[in-house]
Amino acid sequence: MKKLAFIVMTGIAMPLVYGAEREEVVISGKVINITETTPKVIKFNFCNPLIKGAQSAQLDQNGRFTVRQEMIYTQNMTVHFLRYFINLYVQPGDSVHLTIDAAQLDQPDFAWLTLKGDHADISTQLNLCVNHLYQLPMHSNNLSLSPPDMLAAAKQDYQYYLQHLEKYAKEKHLLPAVTEWAKRDLRLLVSNSIADYGMQKSGSWAERRARAKLFADPFFDMYNPENFQSMLFESHVGNYVFALTRSDSTLTGTGKPAEALQKTIALLSGEPAGEVRDYMLYQTCLPYIKKYPGLLDSILDLSPLFTKAIFYFALKKVSENVAPPVFPETVIRGITYLTTDGKALPVPETDVLRYLKDRYPGKVIYIDVYATWCGPCLEEMRYAPALHKEVKDVVFVNLCLQSAVSNWMELVRKRSLAGENYFFTDDATKLFMGTYKLSGYPSYLLMDRQGRLVTTSAPRPSEAKAVKETLLKLLNE
């Protein structure tokens, strides 16, 4: 099989372009007036489209923290402290400093937060603007509408948001950069509100495709890479690609990964060339490569499809270095274990993977990371009992994160949630998600009989064939 080859585009060696497109962003800060109950962990999502998952930082003895990550676009990113999400506006190369007053957290409008450094004035306004706009009521549209009628409804919703934005911008004297960012973000917020429209399985293939194509309408300006400024853009593109591929009858039901990937690439190659298509191709190929090492070797020279070298080289790097992930040993406190008779027992502070390895020696461990409020998590739990019956000698571990402890215990009881059940406090949640670079819920991890973490993106319970094959393979090793 022919392997992917390095190429030269527009007369410039691609490695030079690739290297020039990344610059580090540094976020530092300090939490002051700390008490015993003040959270000691902060989570950061830089929203780099090529780097999935969050980072976390524990406060040092002086309440200080520092994190850094390479970025390729000007974007909003989030800092998660306690129950608050802080939105920042950052460009590659920026350095931003936060001061958080833990004694003032009950004060409104982020009075407890001070921002300094690059684009601090924009970040301060953007943070307040997002907090205001995202609290506006969301209109629920009828999913049975025709694509033209749904598009008209989406445009109407957008005008509603714009009216609020214009009023808010005038009252708060928003900087032009914040206003322009918000206009783009609101359009994507409307897209997110009708995401289920493109996911529907009803109707003919032509009807499904028409619903999917709605999200590529010029109204959404999807092929403009400026949209990467909003962290919502990745969801818009992901929803579009998912709906588009599910509306192609030749892509459904194939049990051959190489064939499915080739057909999907062929479908996406019909999208307008540019950075957005590059991202579509990258995100489509990535899970295949992670699950099936060497698969990309069967796809002949994808490089001509990419217009931005960084996406091509990131994909190539993954394809050449697919290996079990390695993470630093991290001691986490704030974990509770629920016994079969309903007793909640504290787990001594420990590295989670080492704890599971020691508690379930010689076992293959399938880890479900979920939150009680997460719809997709609860939907996947419907498929778990069948998986438990199909595959024996596997320890199924359920980790409940970012939830209320009462909701966790009620969920376990109400659903008779089989397996080993654990609960993580807010600090433990942030540290766990950041340590293992998990981007959201649900996430599925796998450990082999030797206690090694095999993957942080295992097949879901609903992917019956794939998850069964994966578990049986580990059991037989």
C-alpha positions in Angstrom: 0.0 0.0 0.0 1.2 3.5 -0.8 1.8 5.6 2.3 1.0 9.3 2.8 3.7 11.4 1.3 5.0 14.9 2.2 4.3 17.3 -0.6 5.1 20.9 -1.4 2.3 23.4 -2.0 2.5 26.8 -3.6 6.2 26.6 -3.7 6.6 26.4 0.1 7.7 23.3 1.9 4.8 22.3 4.1 6.8 21.7 7.3 7.7 25.4 7.2 4.1 26.5 6.9 3.0 24.1 9.5 5.6 25.4 12.0 4.7 29.0 11.4 1.0 28.6 12.1 1.2 27.7 15.8 1.9 30.0 18.7 1.6 29.4 22.4 -1.1 31.0 24.5 -0.2 31.3 28.2 -2.9 31.7 30.9 -1.7 32.5 34.4 -3.4 33.8 37.5 -4.0 33.8 41.2 -6.9 33.1 43.4 -7.0 35.3 46.5 -8.9 35.1 49.8 -8.9 31.3 49.6 -10.8 29.4 52.3 -11.1 25.7 53.1 -14.1 25.4 50.8 -12.6 27.3 47.8 -12.1 25.0 44.8 -8.4 24.2 44.3 -8.6 23.1 40.7 -9.4 25.1 37.5 -10.2 23.6 34.1 -9.2 25.2 30.8 -10.6 24.6 27.3 -8.4 26.3 24.7 -10.7 25.2 21.9 -7.9 24.5 19.5 -9.6 22.5 16.7 -6.6 20.2 16.5 -6.2 19.5 20.2 -9.2 17.9 21.9 -9.8 17.8 25.6 -9.3 20.1 28.5 -6.4 21.0 30.7 -6.6 21.4 34.5 -4.4 23.1 37.0 -4.2 22.8 40.7 -3.6 25.9 42.7 -0.2 26.0 44.3 0.3 27.0 48.0 0.0 30.7 47.1 -3.1 30.2 45.0 -1.3 30.6 41.7 -1.7 28.7 38.4 -0.3 28.6 34.9 -1.3 26.7 31.8 -0.2 26.9 28.2 -1.2 25.5 24.8 -0.5 26.1 21.2 -3.3 27.7 19.2 -3.8 28.4 15.5 -6.8 30.7 15.4 -8.1 33.8 17.2 -10.8 32.2 19.4 -12.8 32.4 22.5 -11.8 29.9 25.1 -13.2 29.0 28.5 -11.9 28.9 32.1 -14.1 26.8 34.4 -13.9 27.7 38.1 -16.4 26.3 40.5 -19.8 26.7 38.7 -18.6 29.7 36.6 -17.4 29.7 33.0 -15.1 32.6 32.1 -14.9 33.4 28.4 -11.6 34.8 27.1 -10.7 36.3 23.7 -7.2 35.1 22.7 -4.9 35.2 19.7 -2.0 32.9 19.1 0.9 34.3 21.1 -1.2 36.0 23.8 -0.5 36.0 27.5 -3.4 36.6 29.9 -3.5 37.0 33.6 -6.5 36.4 35.8 -7.1 37.4 39.4 -10.0 35.6 41.1 -11.3 36.9 44.5 -12.8 33.8 46.2 -14.4 36.1 48.8 -16.5 37.9 46.2 -17.9 34.9 44.2 -21.4 35.8 45.2 -21.2 39.2 43.5 -22.9 39.6 40.1 -21.4 40.4 36.7 -18.0 38.8 37.5 -17.1 41.5 40.0 -14.7 38.9 41.5 -12.6 38.7 38.3 -9.8 41.0 37.0 -8.2 40.4 33.6 -4.9 41.8 32.5 -2.6 41.2 29.5 -3.2 40.8 25.8 -6.8 41.7 24.8 -7.9 42.0 28.4 -10.4 44.8 27.5 -12.0 42.6 24.8 -12.1 39.6 27.0 -13.7 41.5 29.9 -16.5 42.7 27.6 -16.9 39.4 25.8 -17.2 37.5 29.0 -20.0 39.7 30.2 -21.7 39.7 26.8 -21.7 35.9 26.6 -23.1 35.7 30.1 -25.9 38.1 29.1 -26.8 36.6 25.7 -26.7 33.0 26.7 -29.3 33.6 29.4 -31.9 34.7 26.8 -34.7 32.2 26.2 -34.1 29.7 23.5 -36.9 29.3 20.9 -37.9 25.7 20.3 -38.7 25.1 16.6 -40.9 22.4 15.2 -38.7 19.6 13.8 -41.3 18.6 11.2 -40.8 21.8 9.3 -39.5 21.7 5.7 -35.9 22.9 5.2 -37.0 26.2 3.7 -39.4 26.8 6.7 -36.8 25.8 9.2 -34.3 28.1 7.6 -36.8 31.0 7.8 -37.4 30.1 11.5 -33.7 30.1 12.2 -33.3 33.5 10.5 -36.2 34.9 12.6 -34.5 33.6 15.8 -31.3 35.2 14.7 -33.0 38.6 14.3 -34.4 38.2 17.8 -30.9 37.7 19.2 -29.5 40.6 17.1 -32.0 43.0 18.5 -30.9 42.1 22.1 -27.3 42.3 21.1 -27.7 45.8 19.5 -29.5 47.1 22.6 -26.8 45.5 24.9 -23.9 46.9 22.7 -25.3 50.4 22.9 -25.9 50.2 26.7 -22.5 48.7 27.5 -20.5 50.6 24.8 -19.1 47.3 23.4 -15.9 47.4 21.4 -16.4 46.7 17.7 -14.4 43.4 18.0 -16.8 42.1 20.7 -19.9 43.1 18.7 -18.6 41.4 15.5 -17.6 38.3 17.5 -21.1 38.2 19.1 -22.9 38.4 15.8 -21.0 35.4 14.5 -21.4 33.5 17.7 -25.2 34.1 17.8 -25.6 32.7 14.3 -23.9 29.5 15.5 -26.0 29.5 18.7 -29.1 29.4 16.5 -27.5 26.5 14.5 -26.9 24.6 17.8 -30.5 25.1 18.8 -31.7 23.2 15.7 -29.0 20.6 15.6 -31.5 17.8 16.2 -33.2 18.8 12.9 -30.4 17.4 10.8 -30.0 14.3 13.0 -33.5 12.9 12.4 -33.7 9.4 10.9 -37.1 9.8 9.4 -37.9 10.4 5.8 -36.3 9.4 2.5 -32.6 9.7 1.8 -33.3 12.9 -0.2 -35.3 14.4 2.7 -32.5 13.6 5.1 -29.9 15.1 2.8 -32.0 18.3 2.4 -32.1 18.6 6.2 -28.4 18.1 6.4 -27.7 20.7 3.7 -29.7 23.3 5.5 -26.6 23.8 7.8 -24.5 24.6 4.7 -26.8 27.4 3.6 -25.1 30.7 3.0 -27.0 32.1 6.0 -24.7 30.2 8.3 -21.5 31.2 6.4 -20.1 27.8 7.2 -17.1 27.9 4.8 -15.7 31.0 6.3 -12.7 30.1 8.5 -13.3 33.3 10.5 -16.0 31.3 12.2 -13.3 29.4 14.2 -13.4 32.5 16.4 -16.4 31.0 18.1 -16.1 27.7 20.1 -19.5 26.8 18.8 -18.3 26.5 15.2 -16.8 23.1 15.7 -20.2 21.8 16.8 -21.8 23.3 13.8 -19.4 21.7 11.4 -19.5 18.4 13.3 -23.3 18.3 13.2 -23.3 19.1 9.5 -20.8 16.3 8.7 -22.7 13.8 10.9 -26.0 14.6 9.3 -24.5 14.6 5.8 -22.8 11.2 6.1 -26.0 9.7 7.7 -28.0 11.0 4.7 -25.9 9.0 2.2 -27.3 5.5 1.7 -23.9 4.2 0.5 -22.3 4.9 3.9 -24.8 3.2 6.2 -24.4 -0.3 7.3 -20.9 -0.9 6.0 -18.9 -3.1 8.4 -15.6 -2.4 6.6 -13.7 0.6 8.2 -11.4 1.2 5.1 -14.4 1.2 2.8 -16.4 3.5 5.0 -13.6 6.0 5.4 -12.9 6.1 1.7 -16.5 6.7 0.9 -16.8 9.4 3.5 -13.6 11.1 2.2 -15.1 11.0 -1.3 -18.3 12.6 -0.1 -16.5 15.4 1.8 -14.2 16.0 -1.2 -17.2 17.5 -2.9 -17.3 20.3 -0.2 -15.7 23.7 -1.2 -11.9 23.5 -0.8 -10.5 25.5 2.1 -9.7 25.4 5.8 -13.2 24.3 6.8 -13.1 21.3 4.5 -9.6 20.6 5.9 -11.1 20.5 9.3 -14.0 18.2 8.2 -11.5 15.7 6.7 -9.3 15.9 9.8 -12.2 15.3 12.2 -13.6 12.5 10.0 -10.3 10.6 9.7 -9.2 11.0 13.3 -11.4 8.5 15.0 -10.8 5.9 12.3 -7.1 6.2 12.7 -7.3 5.9 16.5 -9.4 2.8 16.4 -7.7 1.1 13.4 -3.9 1.8 13.4 -2.5 1.6 9.9 -5.9 2.2 8.3 -4.7 5.5 6.7 -2.1 3.6 4.8 -4.8 2.2 2.6 -6.0 5.7 1.6 -3.8 6.8 -1.3 -2.3 10.3 -0.8 -4.9 12.4 0.9 -2.5 15.4 0.8 -3.9 17.1 -2.3 -7.3 17.5 -0.6 -5.8 19.7 2.1 -5.3 23.4 1.6 -3.9 24.2 5.1 -0.8 22.2 5.9 -1.3 22.1 9.6 -4.4 19.9 9.3 -2.7 17.4 7.0 0.4 17.1 9.2 -1.6 16.8 12.4 -3.5 13.9 10.8 -0.3 12.3 9.5 1.4 12.7 12.9 -1.5 10.8 14.6 -1.4 8.1 11.9 2.3 7.5 12.5 2.2 7.6 16.3 -1.0 5.6 17.2 -0.1 4.1 20.5 -1.7 3.7 24.0 -1.9 7.1 25.6 0.5 8.0 28.4 -0.6 10.4 31.1 1.2 11.6 34.3 0.3 9.9 37.5 -2.1 12.4 39.2 -3.3 12.0 42.8 -7.0 13.0 43.0 -9.1 13.5 46.2 -12.9 13.8 46.4 -13.9 10.3 45.0 -16.8 8.3 46.5 -17.6 4.6 46.0 -21.1 3.3 46.2 -21.4 -0.2 47.5 -24.0 -2.7 46.3 -26.1 -2.1 49.4 -26.1 1.7 48.8 -23.4 2.9 51.2 -21.3 5.8 50.0 -17.6 5.2 51.0 -14.8 7.8 50.5 -11.9 6.6 48.4 -8.5 7.7 49.8 -6.8 10.2 47.5 -5.1 8.3 44.8 -4.2 8.1 41.1 -7.4 6.8 39.5 -5.8 4.3 37.1 -3.5 2.9 39.7 -6.5 2.5 42.1 -8.5 0.7 39.5 -5.6 -1.5 38.5 -5.0 -2.5 42.2 -8.7 -3.0 43.0 -9.5 -5.1 39.9 -6.2 -6.9 39.2 -5.9 -8.9 35.9 -9.2 -7.5 34.6 -10.1 -5.7 31.5 -11.9 -2.5 32.7 -14.4 -0.5 30.6 -14.9 3.0 32.1 -18.0 5.1 31.4 -17.4 8.8 32.2 -20.8 10.5 32.5 -22.8 13.3 34.1 -26.4 12.9 35.4 -27.6 15.9 33.3 -26.0 14.6 30.0 -28.7 13.3 27.6 -26.3 11.3 25.3 -24.9 9.7 28.5 -28.3 8.5 29.7 -29.2 7.3 26.2 -26.0 5.2 26.0 -26.9 3.6 29.4 -29.9 1.9 27.7 -27.4 -0.3 25.8 -25.2 -1.1 28.7 -27.2 -4.1 30.1 -27.0 -5.9 26.7 -23.2 -5.3 26.6 -22.8 -6.7 30.2 -24.6 -9.9 29.1 -22.7 -10.2 25.9 -19.2 -9.8 27.3 -18.2 -11.6 30.5 -15.1 -11.1 32.7 -15.0 -7.4 32.1 -15.3 -4.9 35.0 -17.7 -2.1 34.0 -16.8 1.1 36.0 -19.2 4.1 36.0 -17.6 7.4 36.9 -20.1 10.2 37.7 -18.6 13.7 37.2 -19.8 17.3 37.4 -23.1 16.4 39.1 -24.9 16.7 42.4 -24.2 13.7 44.7 -28.0 13.3 45.4 -28.7 13.1 41.6 -26.0 10.5 41.2 -27.3 8.2 43.9 -30.9 8.6 42.6 -29.7 7.8 39.0 -27.9 4.6 40.2 -31.0 3.5 42.1 -33.6 4.4 39.5 -31.7 2.8 36.6 -30.3 -0.1 38.6 -26.9 1.0 37.1 -24.9 -2.2 37.1 -21.1 -2.1 37.5 -18.8 -0.3 39.9 -20.2 3.2 40.7 -18.0 6.2 41.7 -18.7 9.9 42.2 -16.3 12.8 41.7 -16.5 16.1 43.4 -16.1 19.4 41.4 -12.3 19.6 42.0 -11.9 15.9 41.3 -13.9 16.3 38.1 -11.8 19.1 36.7 -8.6 17.3 37.6 -9.7 14.0 36.1 -11.0 15.6 32.8 -7.9 17.7 32.5 -5.4 14.9 33.3 -6.9 12.6 30.7 -7.7 15.3 28.1 -11.4 14.5 27.9 -13.5 17.0 26.1 -16.9 16.1 27.3 -19.5 13.5 28.2 -19.9 10.7 27.6 -16.3 9.4 27.3 -15.3 5.8 27.4 -11.9 4.6 28.5 -10.4 1.1 28.3 -7.7 -0.6 30.5 -6.1 -3.9 29.6 -5.4 -6.8 32.0 -2.0 -5.3 32.9 -3.7 -2.1 34.1 -2.6 0.0 31.2 -4.9 2.6 29.7 -5.4 1.5 26.1 -7.6 4.3 24.8 -9.7 7.3 26.0 -12.0 7.0 23.0 -13.4 3.5 23.2 -16.5 2.5 21.3 -19.8 3.4 23.0 -22.3 0.7 24.3 -24.6 1.6 21.3 -21.8 0.6 18.9 -22.6 -3.0 19.8 -20.4 -4.7 17.2 -17.3 -2.5 17.6 -17.3 -2.4 21.4 -17.8 -6.2 21.6 -14.9 -6.9 19.2 -12.7 -4.4 21.1 -13.4 -6.0 24.5 -13.0 -9.6 23.2 -9.7 -8.7 21.7 -8.4 -7.4 25.0 -9.7 -10.4 26.9 -7.8 -12.7 24.5 -4.5 -10.9 24.7 
